[in-house]
Amino acid sequence: MALLDIRALSVDLPAPGGAIHALRRVDLTVTRGTIHGLIGESGCGKTMTAMALLGLLPRGADIGAERFLFDGMALRDVASSLRGRRIALISQDPAAALNPVLTIRRQIDDVLRAHHDLPRVARDARAVELLAATGLPDPARVLRSYPHQLSGGMQQRVVIAQALATGADLLIADEPTTALDVTIGAQVLALLRRLVQERGLTILMITHDMDVVAEVCDSATVLYAGTSVEDGPMSEVLTRPRHPYTRALLAALPDAGPPGTRLAAIEGRIPPPFEAIAGCAFAPRCAAAQAECRLRPPPERQDGQHRWTCLVERGTDDQAAA
Amino acid sequence: MGLGRYIFRRFILSAFVVVGVTFLVFVAAQVVPSDPAALYAGPRPSAEQIEKARAELHLEASLPERFIRFGKAMATGDFGVSYKSRRLISQDLAAFLPATLELAAFSTFLALLIGIPAGAFAAARRGGWLDRMGGLASIAAVAMPAFFLAMLLQFVFAKWLGVLPLSGRMSREIAISAPLAPVTGFALIDALLSRRFDAFGDALAHLILPALTLAAYPAGIAMRLTRSAMIEILERRHILAARALGLSGRRILFGHALPNAVGPALTVLGLSFAFALTGAVLVEIIFAWPGLGRYVSEAILSKDFPVIAAATLVVTLCYVAMNLVLDLAQALIDPRVTLK
């Protein structure tokens, strides 16, 4: 059974003059012990999906879903009690995610205290152990430090240690490398990979960075305008993308074309979140769109474990990856 | 910049403030249109008596010379004698200052104890009825004149409920039959030092109403400042991160958000302590509190300049010392303060 099993998740946020469709229709299946990428541009609903999983949606949010299950439990009812116990967040931008006026010891100890009934000495030992597990040298010194005394990479490792301190089995990593240098980012990704293998964790990796997906993810879901458009094993999605949006996204990467050519940008813009969409959300920007695409929801298609939603049938040409 | 250097710098700045105030007090004395010698010489003095007083007060010396003499005397705690009573000012201050300091310190403590948590709760329940009630209460606390609040408190707690004494600093039974040994002059501390818990309770009961009166204004301000600081901080990412790690709401509010918000509240604390020291005059009179306020107001009315100067300097010193302590507290709570 998949750890996360989500079918047709929608989230509407109340707003003056009608609801905001933060999520329109998200399908998401995450298998235990894997790293699953959640890919999309900013505003596509990645973070909103994470907040829904953590039970941290704004007040008045309206959740709808055909299935919204974590380990077989209805997340809608139990998300806030699972938060920090079974599902934890590795927050983006570690400099902002750590409290500037508290020592690292306090910030890890508070997490340990919230979830484990341990005496102080045991918690201290645990904190040292967790920091060491994230590859931080001299954990004792780190514990005494304040966030501003640590580098960005060290701060990110502390944030990961906090998430580990919860004991959760699903970690949601929200853009864990965006705030870091490329080399440090690669080290953090390797660390996450190692933690998944050693501790049997499952990670939902929220990112807009295809390189991150290629480097650590086992599988991935592509989001567009609050809708999941394509889903499958990492190699399938990246090398044989089926949905026109995924293709356009990959074609827009700086190293996609031969040197000297212009970058391929996706024309048009994301549909505004308050707009109702009858057909395919990507149709207005899609080169292959037909008249019918705008009228009715695109059918789901499947090829092995690879799933996508598109009206236009097409073969597995490797045109986008070339 | 390290903590040590930070404290050292604060200390030097404070010394400048004290010297500056000494200078201002001296200048003010020269500008006031009255003849100190005539005041010093007593009622209806003869010409010789005034001449004699002029010599005793060194009024013939040059201004710089007199300023240095004045500064030296102040630095050594030799405040001279009162023009009116001829008593040693340092002795009077030793008798009156502790009572005022005790009142000011306790009221400032109360202001914090009420204002900061109230502001934190209001921020957590922003827009709710608790927040609205708190907003009203803080406006009332800031706007209500001290004399009115004092009488209101006296009416409710002393007259109507009869649970707290109306005025004074000690019950007559204790003050006369078994007085406290004045070690520090602070009744609460002296009572604890001599293990007189009956006297401690009595002193505390006498302290509550005047301290509450003085605390209302700073508590209201501290609440509003804490509330607005907390609202901004609760939006920060590290608060969301703490929630996403499953920390309890109370832990986040008081353990994570509040330490970020006490900076502005502590700053206002320094001001409110000064407010309590000067505002004590009226409150001391209403509550028959044997403090500096009444002593100084009488001195002002009779142009008893050495008393005014000494009291001004001592209050300045207290204020400066309080701010030093606050700066230190702030540096201990927020380690980034020493970097600025």
Interface residues (C-beta under 8 A of the other chain):
Chain A: L54 L56 R83 G84 R85 A88 L89 S91 Q92 D93 A96 A97 L98 N99 P100 V101 L102 R106 D110 V111 A114 H115 Y146 H148 V159 Q162 A163 A165 T166 I172
Chain B: R236 R237 H238 L240 A241 A242 R243 A244 L245 G246 L247 S248 R251 G255 H256 P259 N260 I333 D334 P335 R336 L339
